[in-house]
Amino acid sequence: MARTPRREESRRLVKARTIFGALRLAAAVVCVIALVHRLFWGLSSRSIAGDNFFAYLTVQSNLALVAVLTLGALLAFLRPVDPRWFTVALALVLTWTITAGLAFALIVWQAGLRGIRVDVPWSDHLLHFWLPACTAIAWVLTPGHRGVPWWVVPSSLTFPIAWGVVTLWRGPRVGWYPYYFLDPRQVSGPAEFALTSALALLIFAVVATVLVVISRVRRPA
């Protein structure tokens, strides 16, 4: 008995969702491997930065990425369409990981201009650049993904703001800050701190806006 066009289309959709589910799971595994390598690489430096591995926004956002990708893999295996809440969660996490990567690239670039050596292991390349970029591309291409509502843009700022408040409270107590522009000893004063912080939040908002726009572009059937 010949397959009907609708049944054939459904079969292709299930197959595609299964493939992208496997890709999500593989990305989660790669992210875990990169995080473990980066942890031990930092500890081997015997510096205070290595001891504060989990204080980095990059690390926290990538831990969230592991959880979301693992859940997304299960959804892709079991459902023909991603639920809206998952799309929102992935958009938020991608906003944080992509922005962290952009900030890291800027820090490395500025360090190079000042003649400061910054060692970047392969795990940092994966966590800051390759994983966020590949996950974003795969998310857009995955069949059954939903459009992201606009309220995600202001909501994307809640985590970095909360993280920043905790970091500023914790910094003087441990004598260390994960990023130089948050350290009062490394900025010229409140004006520079306010400017760089506002710029960082603006980048978060811009990245979130781009993700929302891309998610709402409908591909031809």
C-alpha positions as CSV (number, residue, x, y, z in Angstrom):
1,M,0.0,0.0,0.0
2,A,1.5,3.3,-1.1
3,R,2.1,6.0,1.5
4,T,-0.1,9.1,1.4
5,P,1.8,12.5,1.1
6,R,0.7,13.4,4.6
7,R,2.0,10.2,6.1
8,E,5.2,10.5,4.2
9,E,5.6,14.1,5.5
10,S,4.9,12.9,9.1
11,R,7.5,10.2,8.7
12,R,10.1,12.7,7.5
13,L,9.3,15.0,10.4
14,V,9.8,12.3,13.0
15,K,13.1,11.3,11.4
16,A,14.3,14.9,11.3
17,R,13.3,15.5,14.9
18,T,15.1,12.3,16.0
19,I,18.3,13.4,14.2
20,F,18.2,16.9,15.8
21,G,17.4,15.3,19.2
22,A,20.5,13.2,18.9
23,L,22.5,16.3,18.0
24,R,21.1,18.1,21.1
25,L,22.2,15.2,23.3
26,A,25.6,15.1,21.6
27,A,26.0,18.8,22.2
28,A,25.1,18.4,25.9
29,V,27.8,15.7,26.2
30,V,30.4,17.8,24.5
31,C,29.5,20.7,26.8
32,V,30.0,18.6,29.9
33,I,33.4,17.4,28.6
34,A,34.5,20.9,27.9
35,L,33.3,22.1,31.3
36,V,35.2,19.3,33.1
37,H,38.4,20.0,31.1
38,R,38.1,23.7,31.8
39,L,37.6,23.0,35.5
40,F,40.8,20.9,35.8
41,W,42.7,23.2,33.5
42,G,41.8,26.1,35.8
43,L,42.7,24.2,39.0
44,S,46.1,23.2,37.5
45,S,46.9,26.9,37.4
46,R,46.8,27.0,41.2
47,S,45.3,30.5,41.0
48,I,42.3,32.1,42.7
49,A,40.6,32.2,39.3
50,G,40.8,28.4,39.1
51,D,39.3,28.0,42.6
52,N,36.4,30.2,41.6
53,F,35.5,28.2,38.5
54,F,31.7,28.2,39.2
55,A,31.6,32.0,39.7
56,Y,32.0,32.6,36.0
57,L,28.8,33.6,34.1
58,T,30.1,31.4,31.2
59,V,30.2,28.4,33.4
60,Q,26.8,28.9,34.9
61,S,25.2,29.6,31.6
62,N,26.8,26.5,30.0
63,L,25.6,24.4,32.9
64,A,22.1,25.7,32.1
65,L,22.7,24.9,28.4
66,V,23.5,21.2,29.3
67,A,20.2,20.9,31.2
68,V,18.2,22.6,28.4
69,L,19.8,20.6,25.6
70,T,19.3,17.3,27.5
71,L,15.6,18.1,28.0
72,G,15.4,19.3,24.4
73,A,16.7,16.0,23.2
74,L,14.0,14.1,25.0
75,L,11.4,16.5,23.6
76,A,12.6,16.0,20.1
77,F,12.5,12.2,20.5
78,L,8.9,12.3,21.9
79,R,7.1,15.2,20.4
80,P,6.7,16.6,16.8
81,V,6.8,20.2,18.0
82,D,8.8,21.9,20.8
83,P,6.6,23.4,23.5
84,R,6.7,27.1,23.8
85,W,8.3,27.1,27.2
86,F,11.2,25.1,25.9
87,T,11.8,27.5,23.1
88,V,11.8,30.4,25.6
89,A,14.2,28.6,27.9
90,L,16.6,27.8,25.1
91,A,16.4,31.4,23.7
92,L,17.3,32.7,27.2
93,V,20.2,30.3,27.7
94,L,21.5,31.0,24.2
95,T,21.4,34.7,24.9
96,W,23.6,34.3,28.0
97,T,26.1,31.9,26.4
98,I,26.5,33.9,23.2
99,T,26.9,37.2,25.0
100,A,29.5,35.6,27.4
101,G,31.4,34.5,24.3
102,L,31.3,38.0,22.8
103,A,32.5,39.4,26.1
104,F,35.3,36.8,26.3
105,A,36.4,37.6,22.8
106,L,36.5,41.3,23.7
107,I,38.6,40.7,26.8
108,V,41.1,38.6,24.9
109,W,41.3,41.2,22.2
110,Q,41.9,44.0,24.7
111,A,44.5,41.9,26.6
112,G,46.4,41.4,23.3
113,L,46.4,45.2,22.7
114,R,48.0,45.7,26.1
115,G,50.5,42.9,25.6
116,I,48.9,40.7,28.3
117,R,49.1,37.0,27.6
118,V,45.8,35.1,27.9
119,D,45.9,31.4,27.5
120,V,42.8,30.0,25.9
121,P,42.4,26.2,26.0
122,W,40.3,24.2,23.5
123,S,37.5,23.9,26.1
124,D,37.2,27.7,26.2
125,H,36.9,27.8,22.5
126,L,34.1,25.3,22.7
127,L,32.3,26.9,25.6
128,H,32.5,30.5,24.4
129,F,32.2,30.2,20.6
130,W,31.5,26.8,18.9
131,L,28.8,25.4,21.2
132,P,26.7,28.6,21.4
133,A,27.0,29.2,17.6
134,C,26.2,25.6,16.6
135,T,23.4,25.3,19.1
136,A,21.8,28.5,17.8
137,I,22.1,27.3,14.2
138,A,20.7,23.9,15.0
139,W,17.8,25.4,17.0
140,V,16.7,27.5,14.0
141,L,16.9,24.5,11.6
142,T,15.2,22.0,13.9
143,P,11.7,21.2,12.5
144,G,8.9,22.0,15.0
145,H,10.6,24.9,16.8
146,R,8.4,27.8,17.9
147,G,8.7,31.6,17.6
148,V,10.0,33.4,20.7
149,P,7.8,36.1,22.3
150,W,9.2,39.6,22.6
151,W,9.1,39.6,26.4
152,V,12.1,37.3,26.3
153,V,14.3,40.4,25.6
154,P,13.8,42.2,29.0
155,S,13.6,38.8,30.7
156,S,17.1,37.9,29.4
157,L,18.5,40.6,31.6
158,T,17.4,39.1,34.9
159,F,20.1,36.5,35.2
160,P,23.1,38.7,34.3
161,I,21.8,41.4,36.7
162,A,21.3,38.9,39.5
163,W,24.7,37.4,38.8
164,G,26.3,40.8,38.8
165,V,24.8,41.8,42.1
166,V,26.0,38.5,43.7
167,T,29.4,39.0,42.1
168,L,29.8,42.6,43.5
169,W,28.7,41.4,46.9
170,R,31.1,38.4,46.8
171,G,34.1,40.1,45.2
172,P,35.4,42.1,48.3
173,R,34.9,39.0,50.5
174,V,37.1,36.7,48.4
175,G,39.3,39.4,46.8
176,W,38.6,38.4,43.3
177,Y,36.2,39.3,40.4
178,P,35.6,37.1,37.3
179,Y,35.8,40.0,34.9
180,Y,38.1,43.1,35.3
181,F,35.4,45.7,34.6
182,L,33.6,44.6,37.8
183,D,36.7,45.1,39.9
184,P,36.9,48.6,41.5
185,R,40.7,48.3,41.5
186,Q,40.8,47.9,37.7
187,V,38.4,50.6,36.6
188,S,38.9,54.4,36.7
189,G,35.8,54.9,38.8
190,P,32.0,54.7,39.1
191,A,31.5,56.2,35.6
192,E,33.6,53.6,33.8
193,F,31.9,50.8,35.8
194,A,28.4,52.1,35.0
195,L,29.3,52.5,31.3
196,T,30.8,49.1,30.9
197,S,27.9,47.4,32.8
198,A,25.3,49.2,30.7
199,L,27.2,48.2,27.5
200,A,27.2,44.6,28.7
201,L,23.4,44.6,29.4
202,L,22.9,46.3,26.0
203,I,24.7,43.4,24.3
204,F,22.5,40.9,26.1
205,A,19.4,42.7,24.9
206,V,20.7,42.9,21.3
207,V,21.6,39.2,21.2
208,A,18.1,38.3,22.6
209,T,16.5,40.6,20.0
210,V,18.3,38.9,17.2
211,L,17.3,35.5,18.4
212,V,13.7,36.5,18.7
213,V,13.7,37.9,15.2
214,I,15.3,34.8,13.7
215,S,12.9,32.5,15.5
216,R,9.9,34.3,14.1
217,V,11.0,34.0,10.5
218,R,9.0,31.2,8.9
219,R,10.8,28.9,6.6
220,P,8.9,27.8,3.5
221,A,7.3,24.4,3.8
